[in-house]
Amino acid sequence: MNRGVIWLLIIAVVVIGLFLLIRPPNMTEQKDEIEDKMEEQKEEMEELPGIKPLNDGTYSGQSDKDDHNNYGSIEIEVKNTKISAVNYKEYTDNDQPKGADYPYKPALDAMPELEKQLVDKQDPDKVDDIAGATGTSDKFRVAAKRALEKAR
């Protein structure tokens, strides 16, 4: 056989081999994989708290009692699927609202700040603790989550 024909055959085999190695993957398979992944992500997102939109209305929630039998109660107003207003109060062991006569002022001062944070951040888990009022912050988040569960 002629050397030129042999070289031509070698070049043809190499070119065909390279084409088979670098050809684009089957687009139908790729499309199916992407659609499957998107469906999985959609299902995962539906299971996550905070992903489902809030229904408009006013919702209430209450925290558990702490070591001193104090608890928090919240009312959350939702408009256009967003938290628009929050009213939080804490109660003493005899079910009386904590007021100006309550001896621990940091707890009283924290409440308006917690309310503001929830409206701004739209997520109880993103509401920061208030220094000196960690217990109040914790009760606030629990009460808010319980109220928002009713809004979904």
N, CA, C and O of each residue as an XYZ file, in Angstrom:
608
protein
N       0.827     -1.177      0.000
C       0.000      0.000      0.000
C       0.869      1.237      0.000
O       1.990      1.214      0.510
N       0.386      2.264     -0.541
C       1.084      3.522     -0.675
C       1.156      4.230      0.681
O       0.192      4.228      1.448
N       2.309      4.833      0.962
C       2.487      5.578      2.221
C       1.477      6.706      2.372
O       1.008      6.957      3.482
N       1.139      7.371      1.321
C       0.183      8.481      1.350
C      -1.202      8.016      1.772
O      -1.899      8.712      2.511
N      -1.600      6.839      1.302
C      -2.908      6.290      1.654
C      -2.918      5.916      3.130
O      -3.908      6.145      3.826
N      -1.813      5.338      3.608
C      -1.714      4.962      5.028
C      -1.829      6.204      5.907
O      -2.565      6.211      6.894
N      -1.096      7.252      5.539
C      -1.170      8.495      6.325
C      -2.576      9.088      6.275
O      -3.072      9.610      7.273
N      -3.190      9.007      5.150
C      -4.553      9.520      5.008
C      -5.513      8.740      5.915
O      -6.385      9.332      6.551
N      -5.353      7.430      5.972
C      -6.188      6.610      6.852
C      -5.922      6.950      8.332
O      -6.862      7.046      9.122
N      -4.667      7.129      8.700
C      -4.321      7.480     10.086
C      -4.944      8.823     10.464
O      -5.523      8.966     11.541
N      -4.821      9.800      9.572
C      -5.397     11.125      9.836
C      -6.920     11.029      9.954
O      -7.515     11.673     10.818
N      -7.544     10.238      9.099
C      -9.005     10.079      9.149
C      -9.433      9.456     10.474
O     -10.411      9.901     11.074
N      -8.715      8.434     10.939
C      -9.040      7.777     12.213
C      -8.870      8.754     13.364
O      -9.711      8.797     14.263
N      -7.799      9.538     13.354
C      -7.560     10.518     14.409
C      -8.658     11.582     14.420
O      -9.170     11.926     15.485
N      -9.022     12.104     13.252
C     -10.060     13.134     13.155
C     -11.401     12.582     13.645
O     -12.098     13.243     14.415
N     -11.755     11.402     13.212
C     -13.024     10.799     13.651
C     -12.998     10.548     15.157
O     -13.994     10.776     15.844
N     -11.865     10.080     15.667
C     -11.724      9.848     17.114
C     -11.895     11.140     17.909
O     -12.605     11.164     18.914
N     -11.245     12.208     17.461
C     -11.379     13.501     18.131
C     -12.812     14.004     18.078
O     -13.318     14.548     19.059
N     -13.464     13.826     16.946
C     -14.853     14.259     16.812
C     -15.740     13.530     17.819
O     -16.604     14.135     18.454
N     -15.514     12.228     17.956
C     -16.314     11.452     18.907
C     -16.030     11.862     20.344
O     -16.930     11.802     21.182
N     -14.816     12.274     20.652
C     -14.461     12.686     22.010
C     -15.027     14.051     22.382
O     -15.465     14.256     23.514
N     -15.019     14.984     21.435
C     -15.413     16.355     21.785
C     -16.788     16.757     21.273
O     -17.175     17.920     21.383
N     -17.529     15.805     20.715
C     -18.858     16.168     20.229
C     -19.750     16.586     21.393
O     -19.561     16.122     22.517
N     -20.706     17.445     21.134
C     -21.599     17.881     22.213
C     -22.440     16.717     22.711
O     -22.814     15.840     21.932
N     -22.745     16.702     24.025
C     -23.564     15.618     24.559
C     -24.978     15.692     23.982
O     -25.403     16.716     23.447
N     -25.662     14.613     24.106
C     -27.025     14.552     23.604
C     -27.859     15.620     24.312
O     -28.016     15.573     25.532
N     -28.388     16.567     23.567
C     -29.117     17.705     24.135
C     -30.407     17.264     24.817
O     -30.823     17.882     25.797
N     -31.041     16.222     24.327
C     -32.273     15.752     24.949
C     -31.993     15.232     26.352
O     -32.744     15.511     27.287
N     -30.899     14.469     26.497
C     -30.524     13.963     27.816
C     -30.214     15.123     28.757
O     -30.624     15.109     29.918
N     -29.502     16.114     28.268
C     -29.146     17.281     29.081
C     -30.399     18.023     29.523
O     -30.511     18.418     30.684
N     -31.336     18.214     28.611
C     -32.581     18.910     28.923
C     -33.357     18.144     29.995
O     -33.872     18.749     30.935
N     -33.444     16.831     29.862
C     -34.154     16.012     30.841
C     -33.499     16.109     32.220
O     -34.191     16.198     33.234
N     -32.165     16.091     32.256
C     -31.444     16.210     33.526
C     -31.726     17.556     34.190
O     -31.951     17.619     35.398
N     -31.715     18.616     33.412
C     -31.972     19.961     33.944
C     -33.394     20.049     34.481
O     -33.615     20.581     35.568
N     -34.353     19.534     33.729
C     -35.753     19.565     34.182
C     -35.930     18.768     35.466
O     -36.663     19.192     36.359
N     -35.265     17.614     35.572
C     -35.345     16.809     36.793
C     -34.772     17.567     37.992
O     -35.359     17.565     39.074
N     -33.625     18.214     37.790
C     -33.007     18.982     38.871
C     -33.890     20.150     39.291
O     -34.010     20.445     40.480
N     -34.509     20.815     38.314
C     -35.387     21.945     38.631
C     -36.591     21.467     39.438
O     -37.009     22.146     40.376
N     -37.143     20.335     39.096
C     -38.293     19.790     39.831
C     -37.892     19.431     41.269
O     -38.636     19.696     42.212
N     -36.711     18.826     41.423
C     -36.212     18.497     42.764
C     -36.034     19.759     43.597
O     -36.430     19.790     44.763
N     -35.445     20.799     43.016
C     -35.232     22.051     43.743
C     -36.557     22.705     44.104
O     -36.691     23.278     45.185
N     -37.534     22.627     43.215
C     -38.851     23.198     43.496
C     -39.472     22.491     44.700
O     -40.022     23.143     45.587
N     -39.386     21.176     44.733
C     -39.941     20.409     45.848
C     -39.212     20.746     47.151
O     -39.846     20.886     48.197
N     -37.890     20.875     47.093
C     -37.115     21.228     48.282
C     -37.497     22.612     48.793
O     -37.620     22.813     50.001
N     -37.685     23.568     47.885
C     -38.039     24.928     48.282
C     -39.407     24.960     48.950
O     -39.619     25.727     49.890
N     -40.335     24.139     48.477
C     -41.666     24.114     49.074
C     -41.626     23.588     50.495
O     -42.492     23.919     51.304
N     -40.616     22.760     50.813
C     -40.494     22.210     52.151
C     -39.816     23.183     53.118
O     -39.923     23.009     54.332
N     -39.133     24.185     52.614
C     -38.413     25.114     53.470
C     -39.359     26.120     54.110
O     -40.266     26.624     53.448
N     -39.154     26.423     55.412
C     -39.983     27.448     56.025
C     -39.642     28.810     55.461
O     -38.485     29.092     55.152
N     -40.640     29.645     55.328
C     -40.402     30.985     54.831
C     -40.471     31.119     53.336
O     -40.445     32.238     52.823
N     -40.558     30.021     52.617
C     -40.595     30.092     51.163
C     -42.024     30.322     50.672
O     -42.244     31.080     49.726
N     -42.993     29.669     51.313
C     -44.375     29.852     50.891
C     -44.806     31.266     51.241
O     -44.455     31.774     52.306
N     -45.557     31.905     50.366
C     -45.985     33.285     50.649
C     -46.953     33.338     51.820
O     -47.677     32.382     52.100
N     -46.946     34.472     52.489
C     -47.853     34.686     53.606
C     -49.204     35.137     53.086
O     -49.288     35.899     52.123
N     -50.248     34.667     53.720
C     -51.599     35.105     53.392
C     -51.902     36.374     54.166
O     -51.545     36.491     55.338
N     -52.555     37.318     53.519
C     -52.911     38.564     54.188
C     -53.851     38.291     55.360
O     -54.697     37.399     55.305
N     -53.680     39.081     56.422
C     -54.527     38.937     57.599
C     -53.739     39.279     58.849
O     -52.598     39.735     58.773
N     -54.350     39.056     59.989
C     -53.695     39.288     61.282
C     -53.606     37.952     61.999
O     -54.593     37.226     62.118
N     -52.413     37.642     62.471
C     -52.145     36.336     63.066
C     -51.479     36.518     64.426
O     -50.678     37.431     64.623
N     -51.826     35.634     65.359
C     -51.246     35.730     66.699
C     -50.498     34.454     67.036
O     -50.763     33.381     66.493
N     -49.556     34.609     67.950
C     -48.775     33.477     68.422
C     -48.292     33.755     69.829
O     -48.256     34.902     70.276
N     -47.924     32.698     70.513
C     -47.476     32.840     71.895
C     -46.282     31.933     72.124
O     -46.223     30.823     71.594
N     -45.331     32.410     72.915
C     -44.177     31.597     73.261
C     -44.521     30.688     74.433
O     -45.572     30.823     75.059
N     -43.627     29.774     74.712
C     -43.740     28.974     75.931
C     -43.372     29.849     77.118
O     -42.778     30.914     76.951
N     -43.725     29.402     78.309
C     -43.332     30.125     79.518
C     -41.873     29.829     79.822
O     -41.401     28.708     79.629
N     -41.164     30.844     80.299
C     -39.757     30.663     80.658
C     -39.650     30.181     82.111
O     -40.651     29.810     82.726
N     -38.431     30.191     82.647
C     -38.187     29.716     84.016
C     -38.933     30.526     85.070
O     -39.170     30.037     86.174
N     -39.303     31.755     84.739
C     -40.022     32.628     85.680
C     -41.519     32.673     85.358
O     -42.254     33.498     85.900
N     -41.960     31.776     84.468
C     -43.349     31.714     83.998
C     -43.777     32.950     83.218
O     -44.971     33.230     83.110
N     -42.820     33.689     82.673
C     -43.122     34.805     81.776
C     -43.259     34.248     80.357
O     -42.639     33.239     80.021
N     -44.061     34.897     79.541
C     -44.233     34.450     78.160
C     -44.497     35.658     77.273
O     -44.848     36.737     77.750
N     -44.324     35.456     75.987
C     -44.554     36.518     75.017
C     -45.744     36.209     74.142
O     -46.036     35.049     73.852
N     -46.430     37.259     73.725
C     -47.583     37.131     72.839
C     -47.414     38.148     71.711
O     -47.019     39.290     71.945
N     -47.718     37.720     70.492
C     -47.481     38.586     69.345
C     -48.696     38.600     68.431
O     -49.435     37.621     68.327
N     -48.879     39.721     67.782
C     -49.867     39.867     66.723
C     -49.124     40.414     65.518
O     -48.446     41.438     65.603
N     -49.257     39.720     64.391
C     -48.555     40.115     63.167
C     -49.592     40.385     62.083
O     -50.467     39.563     61.813
N     -49.469     41.551     61.476
C     -50.354     41.905     60.373
C     -49.591     41.704     59.065
O     -48.459     42.162     58.911
N     -50.236     41.008     58.127
C     -49.642     40.734     56.818
C     -50.495     41.418     55.758
O     -51.709     41.224     55.690
N     -49.830     42.222     54.933
C     -50.487     42.881     53.795
C     -49.635     42.642     52.555
O     -48.414     42.789     52.592
N     -50.280     42.278     51.476
C     -49.577     42.004     50.217
C     -48.457     40.986     50.415
O     -47.359     41.144     49.882
N     -48.743     39.954     51.177
C     -47.834     38.841     51.497
C     -46.591     39.251     52.281
O     -45.643     38.470     52.367
N     -46.567     40.447     52.850
C     -45.420     40.933     53.626
C     -45.866     41.294     55.034
O     -46.996     41.736     55.243
N     -44.976     41.106     55.994
C     -45.251     41.527     57.362
C     -45.252     43.049     57.373
O     -44.246     43.679     57.046
N     -46.380     43.634     57.748
C     -46.501     45.096     57.699
C     -46.540     45.727     59.086
O     -46.182     46.895     59.239
N     -46.968     44.974     60.102
C     -47.031     45.520     61.456
C     -46.883     44.382     62.460
O     -47.314     43.255     62.220
N     -46.259     44.710     63.593
C     -46.032     43.719     64.642
C     -46.337     44.366     65.988
O     -45.918     45.491     66.258
N     -47.065     43.643     66.822
C     -47.347     44.106     68.177
C     -46.997     42.968     69.127
O     -47.652     41.925     69.142
N     -45.948     43.189     69.922
C     -45.452     42.152     70.832
C     -45.558     42.628     72.268
O     -45.224     43.770     72.585
N     -46.025     41.744     73.129
C     -46.097     42.034     74.563
C     -45.599     40.832     75.330
O     -45.724     39.689     74.891
N     -45.027     41.119     76.494
C     -44.642     40.043     77.393
C     -45.491     40.123     78.644
O     -45.915     41.193     79.081
N     -45.718     38.948     79.199
C     -46.572     38.845     80.378
C     -45.815     38.194     81.525
O     -44.947     37.346     81.317
N     -46.157     38.603     82.722
C     -45.527     38.066     83.931
C     -46.196     36.756     84.325
O     -47.126     36.295     83.664
N     -45.713     36.168     85.405
C     -46.240     34.889     85.863
C     -47.707     34.952     86.291
O     -48.375     33.920     86.369
N     -48.209     36.154     86.567
C     -49.630     36.281     86.925
C     -50.454     36.832     85.749
O     -51.518     37.419     85.946
N     -49.945     36.634     84.529
C     -50.627     37.000     83.281
C     -50.888     38.499     83.135
O     -51.823     38.906     82.445
N     -50.067     39.309     83.780
C     -50.176     40.757     83.648
C     -49.133     41.231     82.644
O     -47.993     40.769     82.684
N     -49.500     42.150     81.737
C     -48.505     42.637     80.774
C     -47.387     43.392     81.488
O     -47.624     44.138     82.438
N     -46.178     43.182     81.012
C     -45.040     43.926     81.564
C     -45.191     45.378     81.132
O     -45.329     45.678     79.946
N     -45.162     46.264     82.105
C     -45.326     47.684     81.811
C     -44.207     48.493     82.423
O     -43.160     47.954     82.781
N     -44.431     49.807     82.543
C     -43.415     50.729     83.057
C     -42.937     50.340     84.449
O     -41.812     50.674     84.822
N     -43.749     49.651     85.217
C     -43.352     49.255     86.565
C     -42.526     47.963     86.582
O     -42.055     47.544     87.639
N     -42.348     47.332     85.415
C     -41.543     46.110     85.371
C     -40.089     46.464     85.682
O     -39.544     47.393     85.086
N     -39.452     45.741     86.605
C     -38.131     46.160     87.105
C     -36.963     46.009     86.120
O     -35.928     46.647     86.310
N     -37.102     45.187     85.081
C     -35.971     44.976     84.173
C     -36.200     45.735     82.872
O     -36.821     45.225     81.940
N     -35.689     46.959     82.826
C     -35.925     47.884     81.716
C     -35.397     47.384     80.356
O     -36.053     47.638     79.346
N     -34.246     46.688     80.276
C     -33.770     46.226     78.957
C     -34.792     45.364     78.214
O     -34.865     45.414     76.986
N     -35.577     44.576     78.942
C     -36.597     43.756     78.288
C     -37.669     44.637     77.659
O     -38.122     44.384     76.542
N     -38.070     45.682     78.395
C     -39.090     46.600     77.864
C     -38.570     47.371     76.660
O     -39.284     47.562     75.675
N     -37.322     47.812     76.747
C     -36.723     48.588     75.654
C     -36.511     47.743     74.395
O     -36.500     48.274     73.284
N     -36.343     46.436     74.566
C     -36.057     45.550     73.433
C     -37.276     45.325     72.542
O     -37.131     45.118     71.337
N     -38.454     45.363     73.112
C     -39.654     44.975     72.361
C     -39.879     45.799     71.090
O     -40.105     45.210     70.033
N     -39.828     47.135     71.145
C     -40.032     47.897     69.890
C     -38.950     47.617     68.842
O     -39.228     47.610     67.643
N     -37.718     47.387     69.301
C     -36.628     47.090     68.367
C     -36.852     45.730     67.695
O     -36.607     45.587     66.497
N     -37.309     44.746     68.445
C     -37.593     43.431     67.870
C     -38.724     43.524     66.841
O     -38.657     42.910     65.776
N     -39.749     44.288     67.169
C     -40.858     44.486     66.232
C     -40.361     45.102     64.929
O     -40.727     44.652     63.843
N     -39.526     46.131     65.042
C     -38.983     46.820     63.861
C     -38.136     45.862     63.017
O     -38.247     45.840     61.791
N     -37.296     45.079     63.681
C     -36.450     44.134     62.948
C     -37.282     43.135     62.157
O     -36.941     42.805     61.021
N     -38.372     42.650     62.750
C     -39.185     41.661     62.049
C     -39.832     42.270     60.807
O     -39.893     41.623     59.761
N     -40.307     43.484     60.910
C     -40.889     44.141     59.736
C     -39.804     44.349     58.669
O     -40.050     44.133     57.483
N     -38.620     44.763     59.091
C     -37.528     45.009     58.143
C     -37.008     43.726     57.504
O     -36.775     43.685     56.296
N     -36.825     42.684     58.301
C     -36.168     41.465     57.821
C     -37.135     40.397     57.321
O     -36.733     39.503     56.577
N     -38.404     40.478     57.717
C     -39.441     39.562     57.244
C     -39.218     38.101     57.628
O     -39.852     37.214     57.055
N     -38.345     37.837     58.573
C     -38.043     36.457     58.964
C     -37.622     36.440     60.433
O     -36.623     37.067     60.787
N     -38.357     35.741     61.291
C     -37.993     35.709     62.721
C     -36.582     35.196     62.973
O     -35.924     35.630     63.918
N     -36.110     34.270     62.129
C     -34.762     33.732     62.323
C     -33.674     34.765     62.054
O     -32.532     34.579     62.475
N     -34.004     35.834     61.371
C     -33.017     36.865     61.062
C     -33.067     38.033     62.050
O     -32.284     38.977     61.946
N     -33.986     37.959     63.000
C     -34.083     38.998     64.025
C     -32.954     38.762     65.034
O     -32.829     37.679     65.605
N     -32.140     39.796     65.238
C     -30.984     39.692     66.134
C     -31.405     39.794     67.596
O     -32.396     40.443     67.931
N     -30.623     39.132     68.464
C     -30.809     39.297     69.906
C     -30.527     40.740     70.293
O     -29.671     41.395     69.698
N     -31.240     41.222     71.277
C     -30.983     42.543     71.842
C     -30.134     42.331     73.088
O     -30.487     41.538     73.961
N     -29.023     43.038     73.166
C     -28.110     42.900     74.315
C     -28.874     43.160     75.610
O     -29.586     44.156     75.741
N     -28.713     42.258     76.550
C     -29.362     42.398     77.844
C     -30.790     41.892     77.855
O     -31.445     41.906     78.898
N     -31.284     41.443     76.702
C     -32.670     40.966     76.624
C     -32.749     39.698     75.766
O     -33.617     39.566     74.903
N     -31.833     38.783     76.024
C     -31.791     37.549     75.240
C     -33.067     36.731     75.429
O     -33.601     36.186     74.462
N     -33.555     36.643     76.655
C     -34.783     35.900     76.913
C     -35.961     36.488     76.171
O     -36.765     35.753     75.599
N     -36.073     37.797     76.172
C     -37.138     38.476     75.440
C     -36.989     38.206     73.943
O     -37.977     37.945     73.258
N     -35.764     38.267     73.437
C     -35.515     38.005     72.016
C     -35.935     36.584     71.640
O     -36.555     36.369     70.599
N     -35.597     35.626     72.485
C     -35.960     34.234     72.221
C     -37.471     34.042     72.215
O     -38.020     33.414     71.310
N     -38.137     34.581     73.219
C     -39.600     34.447     73.291
C     -40.261     35.127     72.087
O     -41.243     34.621     71.544
N     -39.719     36.270     71.679
C     -40.247     36.993     70.522
C     -40.194     36.118     69.273
O     -41.189     35.990     68.559
N     -39.032     35.513     69.008
C     -38.874     34.691     67.802
C     -39.828     33.496     67.816
O     -40.437     33.177     66.794
N     -39.959     32.837     68.962
C     -40.856     31.676     69.053
C     -42.295     32.099     68.776
O     -42.989     31.459     67.986
N     -42.742     33.164     69.415
C     -44.112     33.650     69.213
C     -44.334     34.045     67.752
O     -45.383     33.749     67.180
N     -43.344     34.719     67.149
C     -43.467     35.149     65.752
C     -43.555     33.948     64.813
O     -44.372     33.947     63.892
N     -42.736     32.940     65.031
C     -42.781     31.749     64.175
C     -44.137     31.069     64.276
O     -44.687     30.618     63.272
N     -44.669     30.997     65.476
C     -45.966     30.349     65.657
C     -47.081     31.128     64.969
O     -47.999     30.540     64.398
N     -46.997     32.444     65.027
C     -48.003     33.255     64.337
C     -47.884     33.082     62.835
O     -48.894     32.942     62.145
N     -46.653     33.091     62.318
C     -46.456     33.004     60.869
C     -46.810     31.630     60.309
O     -47.152     31.510     59.133
N     -46.731     30.596     61.142
C     -47.180     29.268     60.688
C     -48.653     29.328     60.286
O     -49.075     28.660     59.342
N     -49.415     30.119     60.998
C     -50.846     30.253     60.713
C     -51.079     31.073     59.436
O     -52.135     30.964     58.812
N     -50.107     31.881     59.056
C     -50.251     32.759     57.894
C     -49.916     32.044     56.578
O     -50.144     32.600     55.503
N     -49.390     30.847     56.648
C     -48.988     30.117     55.437
C     -50.068     29.163     54.983
O     -49.898     28.469     53.980
